[in-house]
Amino acid sequence: MIRHTRLADGLNRCYGQTEMPVAESFKDDTAQLKKLLQPPYDVVYCSPLQRCQLLAKELNLGEIRIEPALKEISFGSWENQYWDDIDRNQLDKWCNDFVNETPPGGENLRDLYSRVVDFITYLQAEEYKKVLLVTHAGVIRCIHAYFNNTALEKIFDIPVNFNEIFVYNI
């Protein structure tokens, strides 16, 4: 799995499923990732968001299949707002129980986890030898939690950086 490259903007912004432009360092970031990957891959599954599709295309490591389950969590009406501009009471309620609380019009962590695990279960039933996922921090944390039996309440303890690669044998 790879988390997409750095973004041009997004600092202190709630961007979940918002389309965000990649940083000027995109080509350099991608070149560094290519050096670390070990093709061939049977298939490349990719989030439908542009920041992931751009990376998957630039890596050019095989057939790309767009997979909606690999989208980042939806923050609903909070999307593309600065965290400081979100209603403090709503944000505090969500922060106190982000596993079960849902941002207005969005999804909660349990929803994200469920769709990600359904996709991983599908992958496990396939006969692939090697698969690459190009996705987001929330999705990667859910996959990590699934394989390592990590409680969802502890999911933000899992560090996931831009351009980071994670390998699982399933």
VOKOLRO-663026 format. One record per atom (N, C-alpha, C, O): x, y, z; residue number from 1; residue in three letters; atom name. Coordinates in Angstrom, 1 decimal. Each point is the difference from the previous one (the first is absolute). Example, Ala and Ser with C-alpha at 12.3 -4.5 7.8 and 13.67 -1.06 7.14 Angstrom:
# VOKOLRO-663026
east north up num residu atome
13.2 -5.7 7.8 1 ALA N
-0.9 1.2 0.0 1 ALA CA
0.9 1.2 0.0 1 ALA C
1.0 0.0 0.7 1 ALA O
-1.4 1.1 -1.4 2 SER N
0.9 1.1 0.0 2 SER CA
-0.8 1.1 0.8 2 SER C
0.5 1.1 0.1 2 SER O
END
This chain:
# VOKOLRO-663026
east north up num residu atome
0.8 -1.2 0.0 1 MET N
-0.8 1.2 0.0 1 MET CA
0.9 1.2 0.0 1 MET C
1.1 0.0 0.6 1 MET O
-1.6 1.0 -1.3 2 ILE N
0.7 1.3 0.0 2 ILE CA
-1.0 1.1 0.3 2 ILE C
-1.1 0.0 -0.5 2 ILE O
1.5 0.9 1.4 3 ARG N
-0.8 1.2 0.2 3 ARG CA
0.4 1.0 -1.1 3 ARG C
1.2 0.1 -0.3 3 ARG O
-2.1 0.6 -0.2 4 HIS N
0.3 1.0 -1.1 4 HIS CA
1.1 1.0 0.4 4 HIS C
0.3 0.1 1.2 4 HIS O
0.2 0.6 -2.1 5 THR N
1.1 1.0 0.2 5 THR CA
-0.6 1.2 0.7 5 THR C
-1.2 0.2 0.2 5 THR O
2.2 0.7 0.2 6 ARG N
-0.4 1.2 0.6 6 ARG CA
-0.9 0.9 -0.8 6 ARG C
-0.1 -0.2 -1.2 6 ARG O
-0.7 1.0 1.9 7 LEU N
-1.0 0.9 -0.7 7 LEU CA
0.6 1.4 0.0 7 LEU C
0.8 0.4 0.8 7 LEU O
-1.4 0.4 -1.8 8 ALA N
0.4 1.4 -0.1 8 ALA CA
-0.6 0.8 1.1 8 ALA C
0.6 1.0 0.4 8 ALA O
-1.7 -1.4 0.1 9 ASP N
-0.7 0.7 1.1 9 ASP CA
-0.6 -1.1 0.8 9 ASP C
-0.1 -1.2 -0.4 9 ASP O
-0.4 1.5 1.5 10 GLY N
-0.7 -0.9 0.9 10 GLY CA
0.4 0.1 1.4 10 GLY C
-0.6 -0.6 0.9 10 GLY O
1.6 1.4 -0.6 11 LEU N
0.5 0.2 1.4 11 LEU CA
-1.2 0.6 0.8 11 LEU C
-0.5 1.0 -0.4 11 LEU O
0.2 -1.6 1.5 12 ASN N
-1.0 0.4 0.9 12 ASN CA
-1.4 0.0 -0.6 12 ASN C
-0.9 0.7 0.4 12 ASN O
0.7 -1.5 -1.5 13 ARG N
-1.2 0.0 -0.8 13 ARG CA
-0.6 -1.4 0.1 13 ARG C
0.7 -1.0 0.0 13 ARG O
-2.0 0.9 0.2 14 CYS N
-0.7 -1.3 0.0 14 CYS CA
-0.3 -0.3 -1.5 14 CYS C
-1.0 0.5 -0.5 14 CYS O
1.7 -1.4 -0.1 15 TYR N
-0.2 -0.3 -1.4 15 TYR CA
-0.4 -1.4 -0.4 15 TYR C
-0.3 -0.2 -1.2 15 TYR O
0.2 -0.7 2.1 16 GLY N
-0.5 -1.3 -0.3 16 GLY CA
-0.2 -0.4 -1.5 16 GLY C
1.0 -0.4 -0.6 16 GLY O
-2.2 0.5 0.0 17 GLN N
-0.2 -0.3 -1.3 17 GLN CA
0.0 1.2 -1.0 17 GLN C
-0.3 -0.2 -1.2 17 GLN O
0.7 1.3 1.7 18 THR N
0.2 1.2 -0.8 18 THR CA
1.1 -0.2 -1.0 18 THR C
1.1 -0.5 0.4 18 THR O
-1.3 0.8 -1.7 19 GLU N
1.1 0.0 -0.9 19 GLU CA
1.0 1.1 0.3 19 GLU C
-0.3 1.1 0.1 19 GLU O
1.6 -1.5 0.1 20 MET N
1.0 0.9 0.4 20 MET CA
1.2 -0.2 -1.0 20 MET C
0.4 -1.1 -0.3 20 MET O
0.2 2.2 -0.1 21 PRO N
1.1 -0.1 -0.9 21 PRO CA
1.3 -0.5 0.7 21 PRO C
0.2 0.3 1.2 21 PRO O
0.6 -1.0 -2.0 22 VAL N
1.2 -0.5 0.6 22 VAL CA
1.1 1.1 0.0 22 VAL C
-0.1 1.0 -0.7 22 VAL O
1.1 -1.2 1.5 23 ALA N
1.0 1.0 0.2 23 ALA CA
0.9 0.0 -1.2 23 ALA C
0.0 -0.9 -0.8 23 ALA O
0.8 2.0 0.7 24 GLU N
1.0 0.1 -1.1 24 GLU CA
1.0 -1.1 0.0 24 GLU C
0.6 -0.3 -1.0 24 GLU O
-0.4 -0.3 2.1 25 SER N
1.0 -1.1 0.2 25 SER CA
-0.5 -1.3 -0.6 25 SER C
0.7 -1.0 0.2 25 SER O
-1.9 1.0 -0.8 26 PHE N
-0.6 -1.3 -0.4 26 PHE CA
0.9 -0.9 -0.8 26 PHE C
0.1 -1.2 0.3 26 PHE O
0.6 1.7 -1.4 27 LYS N
0.8 -0.8 -0.8 27 LYS CA
1.2 -0.6 0.8 27 LYS C
0.3 -1.1 -0.2 27 LYS O
0.3 1.9 1.0 28 ASP N
1.1 -0.4 0.8 28 ASP CA
-0.5 -1.1 1.1 28 ASP C
0.7 -1.0 0.2 28 ASP O
-1.8 1.3 0.4 29 ASP N
-0.6 -1.0 0.9 29 ASP CA
-0.3 -1.3 -0.6 29 ASP C
0.3 -1.1 0.5 29 ASP O
-0.8 1.1 -1.7 30 THR N
-0.4 -1.2 -0.8 30 THR CA
1.3 -0.7 -0.4 30 THR C
0.0 -1.3 0.1 30 THR O
1.0 2.0 -0.5 31 ALA N
1.3 -0.7 -0.4 31 ALA CA
0.6 -0.7 1.2 31 ALA C
0.5 -1.1 -0.1 31 ALA O
-0.6 1.7 1.3 32 GLN N
0.5 -0.6 1.2 32 GLN CA
-0.8 -1.3 0.3 32 GLN C
0.6 -1.0 0.4 32 GLN O
-1.9 1.1 -0.5 33 LEU N
-0.8 -1.2 0.3 33 LEU CA
0.3 -1.1 -1.0 33 LEU C
0.1 -1.2 0.4 33 LEU O
0.1 1.5 -1.7 34 LYS N
0.3 -1.0 -1.0 34 LYS CA
1.2 -0.8 0.4 34 LYS C
0.1 -1.2 -0.3 34 LYS O
0.9 1.8 0.9 35 LYS N
1.3 -0.6 0.4 35 LYS CA
-0.3 -1.1 1.1 35 LYS C
0.8 -0.9 0.1 35 LYS O
-1.8 1.2 0.7 36 LEU N
-0.3 -0.9 1.2 36 LEU CA
-1.0 -1.1 -0.3 36 LEU C
0.0 -1.0 0.7 36 LEU O
-0.7 1.1 -1.8 37 LEU N
-1.0 -1.0 -0.3 37 LEU CA
0.6 -1.2 -0.7 37 LEU C
1.1 0.1 -0.6 37 LEU O
-1.8 -1.3 0.7 38 GLN N
0.6 -1.2 -0.6 38 GLN CA
-1.0 -0.6 -0.9 38 GLN C
-0.7 -1.0 0.4 38 GLN O
0.5 1.5 -1.6 39 PRO N
-0.9 -0.6 -1.0 39 PRO CA
0.6 -1.4 -0.4 39 PRO C
1.1 -0.3 0.2 39 PRO O
-1.9 -0.5 -0.9 40 PRO N
-1.3 0.4 -0.6 40 PRO CA
-1.1 -0.3 1.0 40 PRO C
0.1 -0.7 1.0 40 PRO O
-1.3 1.4 -1.3 41 TYR N
-1.2 -0.1 0.7 41 TYR CA
-1.0 -0.6 -0.9 41 TYR C
-0.1 0.3 -1.2 41 TYR O
-0.8 -1.2 1.8 42 ASP N
-1.0 -0.6 -0.8 42 ASP CA
-1.0 1.1 -0.4 42 ASP C
-0.6 0.0 -1.1 42 ASP O
0.3 0.9 2.0 43 VAL N
-0.9 1.1 -0.2 43 VAL CA
0.3 1.1 1.0 43 VAL C
0.5 -0.2 1.1 43 VAL O
-0.9 1.4 -1.5 44 VAL N
0.1 1.2 0.8 44 VAL CA
-1.4 0.5 0.3 44 VAL C
-0.7 0.4 -1.0 44 VAL O
0.3 -0.4 2.2 45 TYR N
-1.3 0.5 0.4 45 TYR CA
0.3 1.4 0.5 45 TYR C
0.9 0.3 0.8 45 TYR O
-1.8 0.7 -1.1 46 CYS N
0.2 1.4 0.2 46 CYS CA
-1.3 0.6 0.5 46 CYS C
-1.1 -0.2 -0.5 46 CYS O
1.2 1.1 1.5 47 SER N
-1.1 0.9 0.3 47 SER CA
-0.4 0.8 -1.2 47 SER C
0.8 0.4 -0.8 47 SER O
-2.1 -0.1 0.7 48 PRO N
-0.4 0.9 -1.1 48 PRO CA
0.4 1.4 0.1 48 PRO C
-0.2 0.8 -1.0 48 PRO O
0.7 -0.3 2.1 49 LEU N
0.4 1.4 0.2 49 LEU CA
1.3 0.2 -0.8 49 LEU C
0.9 -0.8 -0.1 49 LEU O
-0.9 2.0 -0.5 50 GLN N
1.1 0.3 -1.0 50 GLN CA
1.4 -0.1 0.6 50 GLN C
0.9 -0.4 -0.7 50 GLN O
-0.7 0.8 2.0 51 ARG N
1.3 -0.1 0.5 51 ARG CA
0.6 -1.4 0.0 51 ARG C
1.2 -0.2 -0.1 51 ARG O
-2.1 -0.8 0.2 52 CYS N
0.5 -1.4 -0.1 52 CYS CA
0.1 -0.4 -1.5 52 CYS C
0.9 -0.7 -0.3 52 CYS O
-1.9 1.1 -0.5 53 GLN N
0.1 -0.4 -1.4 53 GLN CA
1.2 0.5 -0.7 53 GLN C
0.6 -0.7 -0.8 53 GLN O
-0.2 2.0 1.1 54 LEU N
1.2 0.5 -0.6 54 LEU CA
1.2 -0.8 0.4 54 LEU C
0.9 -0.2 -0.9 54 LEU O
-0.8 -0.2 2.1 55 LEU N
1.1 -0.8 0.5 55 LEU CA
0.0 -1.3 -0.7 55 LEU C
1.1 -0.5 -0.5 55 LEU O
-2.2 -0.2 0.5 56 ALA N
-0.1 -1.3 -0.6 56 ALA CA
0.4 0.0 -1.5 56 ALA C
0.8 -0.8 -0.5 56 ALA O
-1.2 1.8 -0.2 57 LYS N
0.3 0.2 -1.4 57 LYS CA
1.5 0.3 -0.2 57 LYS C
0.6 -0.6 -0.9 57 LYS O
-0.1 1.4 1.7 58 GLU N
1.4 0.4 -0.1 58 GLU CA
1.0 -1.2 0.4 58 GLU C
1.0 -0.1 -0.6 58 GLU O
-1.4 -0.7 1.5 59 LEU N
0.7 -1.2 0.3 59 LEU CA
0.1 -1.0 -1.1 59 LEU C
1.0 -0.7 -0.2 59 LEU O
-2.1 0.7 -0.6 60 ASN N
-0.1 -0.9 -1.2 60 ASN CA
0.5 -1.4 0.3 60 ASN C
0.9 -0.5 -0.6 60 ASN O
-1.6 -0.2 1.6 61 LEU N
0.4 -1.3 0.4 61 LEU CA
-1.0 -1.1 -0.3 61 LEU C
0.1 -1.1 0.6 61 LEU O
-1.0 1.4 -1.5 62 GLY N
-1.0 -1.0 -0.4 62 GLY CA
-1.4 0.5 -0.1 62 GLY C
-0.2 1.2 0.1 62 GLY O
-0.6 -2.1 -0.4 63 GLU N
-1.5 0.3 -0.1 63 GLU CA
-0.5 0.7 1.2 63 GLU C
0.3 -0.4 1.1 63 GLU O
-1.0 1.6 -1.3 64 ILE N
-0.5 0.7 1.2 64 ILE CA
-1.5 -0.2 0.0 64 ILE C
-0.7 0.2 -1.0 64 ILE O
0.2 -0.6 2.1 65 ARG N
-1.4 -0.2 0.3 65 ARG CA
-0.4 1.0 1.0 65 ARG C
0.5 0.0 1.1 65 ARG O
-1.5 0.9 -1.4 66 ILE N
-0.5 1.0 0.9 66 ILE CA
-0.9 -0.7 1.0 66 ILE C
-1.0 -0.7 -0.4 66 ILE O
1.2 0.9 1.7 67 GLU N
-0.7 -0.7 1.0 67 GLU CA
-0.6 1.0 1.0 67 GLU C
0.7 0.6 0.8 67 GLU O
-2.0 -0.4 -0.8 68 PRO N
-0.7 1.0 0.9 68 PRO CA
0.3 -0.3 1.5 68 PRO C
0.0 0.9 0.8 68 PRO O
0.2 -2.2 -0.5 69 ALA N
0.2 -0.3 1.5 69 ALA CA
1.3 0.6 0.5 69 ALA C
0.2 0.1 1.2 69 ALA O
0.7 0.3 -2.1 70 LEU N
1.3 0.5 0.4 70 LEU CA
0.0 1.5 0.1 70 LEU C
1.0 0.6 0.3 70 LEU O
-2.2 0.0 -0.4 71 LYS N
-0.1 1.5 0.2 71 LYS CA
0.2 0.3 1.5 71 LYS C
-0.3 -0.8 0.9 71 LYS O
0.8 2.0 -0.6 72 GLU N
0.1 0.5 1.3 72 GLU CA
-1.3 0.1 0.7 72 GLU C
-1.1 0.0 -0.7 72 GLU O
1.0 0.1 2.0 73 ILE N
-1.2 0.3 0.7 73 ILE CA
-0.7 1.3 -0.5 73 ILE C
0.7 0.9 -0.4 73 ILE O
-2.0 -1.0 0.4 74 SER N
-0.8 1.2 -0.4 74 SER CA
-0.3 0.9 1.3 74 SER C
-0.5 -0.5 0.9 74 SER O
0.9 1.7 -1.0 75 PHE N
-0.2 0.9 1.1 75 PHE CA
-1.3 0.9 -0.2 75 PHE C
-0.3 0.9 0.7 75 PHE O
-0.5 -1.3 -1.8 76 GLY N
-1.3 0.7 -0.2 76 GLY CA
0.2 1.5 -0.2 76 GLY C
0.8 0.5 -0.8 76 GLY O
-1.6 0.2 1.6 77 SER N
0.0 1.5 -0.1 77 SER CA
1.3 0.6 0.5 77 SER C
0.2 1.2 -0.2 77 SER O
0.6 -2.0 0.9 78 TRP N
1.3 0.6 0.4 78 TRP CA
1.0 0.0 -1.1 78 TRP C
1.1 0.6 0.2 78 TRP O
-1.3 -1.3 -1.2 79 GLU N
1.0 -0.1 -1.1 79 GLU CA
0.5 1.3 -0.5 79 GLU C
-0.8 1.0 -0.2 79 GLU O
2.1 -0.9 0.1 80 ASN N
0.7 1.2 -0.5 80 ASN CA
-0.1 1.2 0.9 80 ASN C
0.3 1.1 -0.4 80 ASN O
-0.7 -1.3 1.6 81 GLN N
0.0 1.1 1.0 81 GLN CA
1.3 -0.1 0.8 81 GLN C
0.5 -1.0 0.2 81 GLN O
-0.1 2.2 0.3 82 TYR N
1.1 0.0 1.0 82 TYR CA
-0.6 -0.6 1.3 82 TYR C
-1.1 0.4 0.4 82 TYR O
1.9 -1.2 0.3 83 TRP N
-0.4 -0.6 1.2 83 TRP CA
-0.5 1.1 1.0 83 TRP C
-1.0 -0.2 0.7 83 TRP O
1.7 1.3 -0.7 84 ASP N
-0.4 1.1 1.0 84 ASP CA
-1.3 0.6 -0.4 84 ASP C
-0.6 0.7 0.9 84 ASP O
0.1 -0.9 -2.1 85 ASP N
-1.3 0.6 -0.4 85 ASP CA
-1.2 -0.9 0.2 85 ASP C
-1.1 0.4 -0.2 85 ASP O
1.4 -1.6 0.6 86 ILE N
-1.1 -1.0 0.2 86 ILE CA
-0.6 0.3 1.4 86 ILE C
0.7 0.3 1.0 86 ILE O
-2.1 -0.4 -0.9 87 ASP N
-0.7 0.3 1.2 87 ASP CA
0.7 -0.8 1.2 87 ASP C
0.1 -1.2 -0.1 87 ASP O
0.3 1.9 1.1 88 ARG N
0.8 -0.6 1.1 88 ARG CA
-0.8 -1.1 0.7 88 ARG C
0.6 -1.1 0.3 88 ARG O
-1.9 1.3 -0.1 89 ASN N
-0.8 -1.1 0.7 89 ASN CA
-0.1 -1.2 -0.8 89 ASN C
0.1 -1.1 0.5 89 ASN O
-0.3 1.2 -1.8 90 GLN N
-0.1 -1.2 -0.9 90 GLN CA
1.4 -0.7 -0.1 90 GLN C
0.0 -1.2 0.1 90 GLN O
1.0 2.0 -0.2 91 LEU N
1.3 -0.6 -0.1 91 LEU CA
0.4 -0.7 1.3 91 LEU C
0.6 -1.1 0.0 91 LEU O
-0.9 1.7 1.2 92 ASP N
0.3 -0.6 1.2 92 ASP CA
-0.8 -1.3 0.2 92 ASP C
0.6 -1.0 0.5 92 ASP O
-1.8 1.0 -0.9 93 LYS N
-0.8 -1.2 0.1 93 LYS CA
0.6 -1.2 -0.9 93 LYS C
0.1 -1.1 0.5 93 LYS O
0.3 1.5 -1.7 94 TRP N
0.7 -1.0 -0.9 94 TRP CA
1.3 -0.5 0.6 94 TRP C
0.3 -1.2 0.1 94 TRP O
0.5 2.2 0.4 95 CYS N
1.3 -0.4 0.6 95 CYS CA
-0.1 -0.9 1.2 95 CYS C
0.9 -0.9 0.2 95 CYS O
-2.0 1.1 0.6 96 ASN N
-0.2 -0.9 1.1 96 ASN CA
-0.4 -1.4 -0.3 96 ASN C
0.1 -0.9 0.8 96 ASN O
-0.6 0.7 -2.0 97 ASP N
-0.4 -1.4 -0.4 97 ASP CA
0.0 -0.1 -1.6 97 ASP C
-1.0 -0.2 -0.6 97 ASP O
2.2 0.4 0.1 98 PHE N
0.2 0.0 -1.5 98 PHE CA
-0.3 -1.3 -0.6 98 PHE C
-0.3 -0.1 -1.2 98 PHE O
0.3 -1.0 2.0 99 VAL N
-0.4 -1.3 -0.5 99 VAL CA
-1.4 -0.1 -0.4 99 VAL C
-0.4 -0.5 -1.1 99 VAL O
-0.5 1.1 1.9 100 ASN N
-1.5 -0.1 -0.2 100 ASN CA
-0.6 1.3 -0.4 100 ASN C
-1.1 -0.1 -0.7 100 ASN O
1.6 1.2 1.0 101 GLU N
-0.6 1.3 -0.3 101 GLU CA
0.3 0.3 -1.5 101 GLU C
1.0 -0.4 -0.6 101 GLU O
-2.0 1.0 -0.1 102 THR N
0.1 0.3 -1.4 102 THR CA
-0.1 1.5 -0.2 102 THR C
-0.9 0.7 0.5 102 THR O
1.9 -0.2 -1.3 103 PRO N
-0.1 1.4 -0.3 103 PRO CA
-1.3 0.2 -0.9 103 PRO C
-0.4 -0.9 -0.7 103 PRO O
-0.2 2.1 0.8 104 PRO N
-1.2 0.2 -0.7 104 PRO CA
0.1 -0.4 -1.5 104 PRO C
0.8 0.6 -0.7 104 PRO O
-1.6 -1.5 0.2 105 GLY N
0.0 -0.4 -1.4 105 GLY CA
1.2 -0.9 -0.3 105 GLY C
0.2 -0.3 -1.2 105 GLY O
0.6 -0.1 2.1 106 GLY N
1.2 -0.8 -0.3 106 GLY CA
-0.1 -1.5 0.5 106 GLY C
-1.1 -0.5 0.1 106 GLY O
2.2 0.0 0.3 107 GLU N
0.0 -1.4 0.5 107 GLU CA
0.9 -0.1 1.2 107 GLU C
0.9 0.9 0.2 107 GLU O
-1.2 -1.8 0.7 108 ASN N
0.9 -0.2 1.1 108 ASN CA
1.1 -1.0 -0.2 108 ASN C
0.0 -0.7 -1.1 108 ASN O
0.9 0.5 2.0 109 LEU N
1.1 -0.9 -0.2 109 LEU CA
-0.5 -1.4 -0.2 109 LEU C
0.6 -0.8 -0.7 109 LEU O
-1.6 0.4 1.4 110 ARG N
-0.6 -1.4 -0.1 110 ARG CA
-0.5 -0.2 -1.4 110 ARG C
0.2 -1.1 -0.6 110 ARG O
-0.8 2.1 -0.1 111 ASP N
-0.4 -0.1 -1.4 111 ASP CA
1.2 -0.3 -0.9 111 ASP C
0.0 -0.9 -0.8 111 ASP O
1.0 1.8 1.0 112 LEU N
1.2 -0.2 -0.8 112 LEU CA
0.7 -1.3 0.2 112 LEU C
0.3 -0.7 -1.0 112 LEU O
-0.2 0.2 2.2 113 TYR N
0.6 -1.3 0.3 113 TYR CA
-0.8 -1.1 -0.6 113 TYR C
0.6 -0.9 -0.6 113 TYR O
-1.9 1.0 0.6 114 SER N
-0.8 -1.1 -0.5 114 SER CA
0.2 -0.1 -1.5 114 SER C
0.1 -1.1 -0.6 114 SER O
-0.1 2.2 -0.2 115 ARG N
0.2 0.0 -1.4 115 ARG CA
1.4 -0.5 -0.4 115 ARG C
0.2 -0.7 -1.0 115 ARG O
0.8 1.1 1.8 116 VAL N
1.3 -0.4 -0.3 116 VAL CA
0.2 -1.5 0.3 116 VAL C
0.6 -0.7 -0.8 116 VAL O
-1.1 0.2 1.9 117 VAL N
0.1 -1.4 0.3 117 VAL CA
-0.8 -0.9 -1.0 117 VAL C
0.5 -1.1 -0.4 117 VAL O
-1.6 1.6 -0.1 118 ASP N
-0.7 -0.7 -1.0 118 ASP CA
0.9 -0.2 -1.3 118 ASP C
0.0 -1.1 -0.6 118 ASP O
0.7 2.2 0.3 119 PHE N
0.9 -0.1 -1.2 119 PHE CA
1.1 -0.9 0.3 119 PHE C
0.4 -0.8 -0.9 119 PHE O
0.2 0.8 2.0 120 ILE N
1.2 -0.9 0.4 120 ILE CA
-0.5 -1.4 0.0 120 ILE C
0.7 -0.9 -0.5 120 ILE O
-1.9 0.6 1.0 121 THR N
-0.5 -1.3 -0.1 121 THR CA
-0.2 -0.5 -1.4 121 THR C
0.3 -1.2 -0.3 121 THR O
-0.7 2.1 -0.6 122 TYR N
-0.1 -0.3 -1.4 122 TYR CA
1.4 -0.4 -0.6 122 TYR C
0.1 -1.0 -0.7 122 TYR O
0.9 1.8 1.0 123 LEU N
1.3 -0.2 -0.5 123 LEU CA
0.6 -1.3 0.5 123 LEU C
0.6 -0.7 -0.7 123 LEU O
-0.9 0.3 2.0 124 GLN N
0.5 -1.2 0.5 124 GLN CA
-0.6 -1.2 -0.7 124 GLN C
0.6 -1.1 -0.1 124 GLN O
-1.8 1.2 -0.5 125 ALA N
-0.6 -1.1 -0.7 125 ALA CA
0.5 -0.1 -1.4 125 ALA C
-0.2 -1.0 -0.7 125 ALA O
0.9 2.0 0.2 126 GLU N
0.5 0.0 -1.4 126 GLU CA
1.3 -0.8 0.0 126 GLU C
0.6 -0.3 1.1 126 GLU O
-0.1 0.0 -2.3 127 GLU N
1.2 -0.8 -0.1 127 GLU CA
1.2 0.9 -0.4 127 GLU C
0.9 -0.5 -0.7 127 GLU O
-0.9 1.7 1.1 128 TYR N
1.2 0.9 -0.3 128 TYR CA
1.2 -0.5 0.9 128 TYR C
-0.1 -0.4 1.1 128 TYR O
1.2 0.6 -1.8 129 LYS N
1.3 -0.2 0.8 129 LYS CA
0.5 1.3 0.6 129 LYS C
0.5 0.0 1.1 129 LYS O
-0.7 1.1 -1.9 130 LYS N
0.6 1.3 0.5 130 LYS CA
-1.0 1.1 -0.5 130 LYS C
-0.2 0.1 -1.2 130 LYS O
-0.2 0.7 2.1 131 VAL N
-1.0 1.1 -0.3 131 VAL CA
0.6 1.3 0.6 131 VAL C
0.6 0.0 1.1 131 VAL O
-0.8 1.1 -1.8 132 LEU N
0.4 1.3 0.5 132 LEU CA
-1.3 0.8 0.2 132 LEU C
-0.8 0.1 -0.9 132 LEU O
0.7 0.5 2.1 133 LEU N
-1.1 0.9 0.3 133 LEU CA
0.5 1.4 0.1 133 LEU C
1.0 0.3 0.7 133 LEU O
-1.6 0.7 -1.4 134 VAL N
0.4 1.4 0.0 134 VAL CA
-1.2 0.7 0.7 134 VAL C
-1.1 0.0 -0.6 134 VAL O
1.3 0.5 1.8 135 THR N
-1.1 0.4 0.8 135 THR CA
0.3 1.1 1.0 135 THR C
0.9 0.8 -0.3 135 THR O
-1.6 -0.7 1.4 136 HIS N
0.1 1.1 0.9 136 HIS CA
0.3 -0.5 1.5 136 HIS C
-0.1 -1.2 0.2 136 HIS O
0.4 2.2 0.6 137 ALA N
0.4 -0.4 1.4 137 ALA CA
-1.1 -0.7 0.7 137 ALA C
0.3 -1.0 0.7 137 ALA O
-1.5 1.4 -0.7 138 GLY N
-1.1 -0.6 0.7 138 GLY CA
-0.2 -1.4 -0.4 138 GLY C
-0.2 -0.9 0.8 138 GLY O
0.3 0.6 -2.1 139 VAL N
-0.2 -1.4 -0.5 139 VAL CA
1.2 -0.8 0.4 139 VAL C
-0.2 -1.2 0.5 139 VAL O
1.4 1.7 -0.6 140 ILE N
1.2 -0.8 0.5 140 ILE CA
-0.1 -0.3 1.5 140 ILE C
0.3 -1.1 0.4 140 ILE O
-0.7 2.1 0.4 141 ARG N
-0.2 -0.3 1.4 141 ARG CA
-1.0 -1.1 0.2 141 ARG C
0.2 -0.8 0.9 141 ARG O
-1.3 0.8 -1.6 142 CYS N
-1.0 -1.0 0.1 142 CYS CA
0.5 -1.4 -0.3 142 CYS C
-0.3 -1.0 0.7 142 CYS O
1.1 0.9 -1.8 143 ILE N
0.6 -1.2 -0.4 143 ILE CA
0.9 -0.5 1.1 143 ILE C
0.1 -1.2 0.3 143 ILE O
0.8 2.1 0.2 144 HIS N
0.9 -0.3 1.0 144 HIS CA
-0.8 -0.5 1.3 144 HIS C
0.4 -1.0 0.6 144 HIS O
-1.4 1.7 -0.3 145 ALA N
-0.8 -0.4 1.2 145 ALA CA
-0.6 -1.4 -0.2 145 ALA C
0.0 -0.8 0.9 145 ALA O
-0.5 0.5 -2.1 146 TYR N
-0.6 -1.3 -0.3 146 TYR CA
1.1 -1.1 0.2 146 TYR C
-0.3 -1.0 0.6 146 TYR O
1.4 1.1 -1.2 147 PHE N
1.0 -1.0 0.0 147 PHE CA
0.7 -0.1 1.3 147 PHE C
0.6 -1.1 0.4 147 PHE O
-0.6 2.1 0.4 148 ASN N
0.7 0.0 1.3 148 ASN CA
-0.9 0.0 1.2 148 ASN C
0.4 0.1 1.1 148 ASN O
-1.7 -0.2 -1.4 149 ASN N
-1.0 -0.1 1.1 149 ASN CA
0.1 1.2 0.9 149 ASN C
-0.1 -0.1 1.2 149 ASN O
0.3 1.3 -1.8 150 THR N
0.1 1.2 0.7 150 THR CA
-1.4 0.6 0.2 150 THR C
-0.8 0.1 -0.9 150 THR O
0.5 0.3 2.2 151 ALA N
-1.3 0.6 0.2 151 ALA CA
-0.1 1.3 -0.8 151 ALA C
0.9 0.8 -0.1 151 ALA O
-2.1 -0.5 -0.4 152 LEU N
-0.2 1.2 -0.8 152 LEU CA
0.2 1.3 0.8 152 LEU C
0.4 1.0 -0.6 152 LEU O
-0.6 -1.1 1.8 153 GLU N
0.3 1.2 0.9 153 GLU CA
1.5 0.4 0.0 153 GLU C
0.3 1.1 0.4 153 GLU O
0.5 -2.1 -0.8 154 LYS N
1.5 0.3 0.0 154 LYS CA
0.5 0.2 -1.4 154 LYS C
1.2 0.1 -0.2 154 LYS O
-2.0 0.1 -0.7 155 ILE N
0.4 0.1 -1.5 155 ILE CA
0.9 1.2 -0.3 155 ILE C
0.8 -0.1 -0.8 155 ILE O
-1.0 1.1 1.5 156 PHE N
0.9 1.2 -0.2 156 PHE CA
1.4 -0.1 0.6 156 PHE C
0.8 0.8 -0.2 156 PHE O
-0.6 -1.9 0.9 157 ASP N
1.3 -0.3 0.5 157 ASP CA
0.9 -0.6 -1.1 157 ASP C
1.2 -0.2 0.2 157 ASP O
-1.8 -0.2 -1.3 158 ILE N
0.7 -0.6 -1.1 158 ILE CA
0.5 1.1 -0.9 158 ILE C
-0.8 0.7 -0.7 158 ILE O
2.1 -0.5 0.6 159 PRO N
0.5 1.1 -0.8 159 PRO CA
0.0 -0.4 -1.5 159 PRO C
0.4 -1.1 -0.4 159 PRO O
-0.9 2.0 -0.4 160 VAL N
-0.1 -0.2 -1.5 160 VAL CA
0.4 1.3 -0.6 160 VAL C
-0.8 1.0 0.0 160 VAL O
2.0 -1.0 -0.7 161 ASN N
0.5 1.3 -0.6 161 ASN CA
-0.3 -0.1 -1.5 161 ASN C
-0.3 -1.0 -0.6 161 ASN O
0.3 2.2 0.0 162 PHE N
-0.1 0.1 -1.5 162 PHE CA
1.2 -0.9 -0.6 162 PHE C
1.0 0.0 0.6 162 PHE O
-1.3 -0.6 -1.7 163 ASN N
1.0 -0.8 -0.7 163 ASN CA
0.4 -1.2 0.7 163 ASN C
1.0 -0.7 -0.4 163 ASN O
-1.6 0.3 1.5 164 GLU N
0.4 -1.1 0.8 164 GLU CA
-0.5 -1.3 -0.6 164 GLU C
-1.2 -0.1 -0.5 164 GLU O
2.0 -1.0 0.5 165 ILE N
-0.3 -1.3 -0.5 165 ILE CA
-0.2 -0.9 1.2 165 ILE C
0.8 0.0 0.9 165 ILE O
-1.8 -0.8 -1.0 166 PHE N
-0.3 -1.1 1.0 166 PHE CA
-0.2 -1.3 -0.7 166 PHE C
-0.6 -0.1 -1.1 166 PHE O
1.2 -1.0 1.7 167 VAL N
-0.1 -1.3 -0.7 167 VAL CA
-0.6 -1.0 1.0 167 VAL C
0.3 -0.1 1.2 167 VAL O
-1.3 -0.6 -1.7 168 TYR N
-0.7 -1.0 0.8 168 TYR CA
0.0 -1.3 -0.9 168 TYR C
-0.2 0.1 -1.2 168 TYR O
0.4 -1.2 1.9 169 ASN N
-0.1 -1.3 -0.7 169 ASN CA
-1.4 -0.6 0.5 169 ASN C
-0.1 -0.3 1.2 169 ASN O
-0.8 0.1 -2.2 170 ILE N
-1.3 -0.5 0.4 170 ILE CA
-0.3 -1.3 -0.6 170 ILE C
-1.1 -0.6 0.2 170 ILE O
END
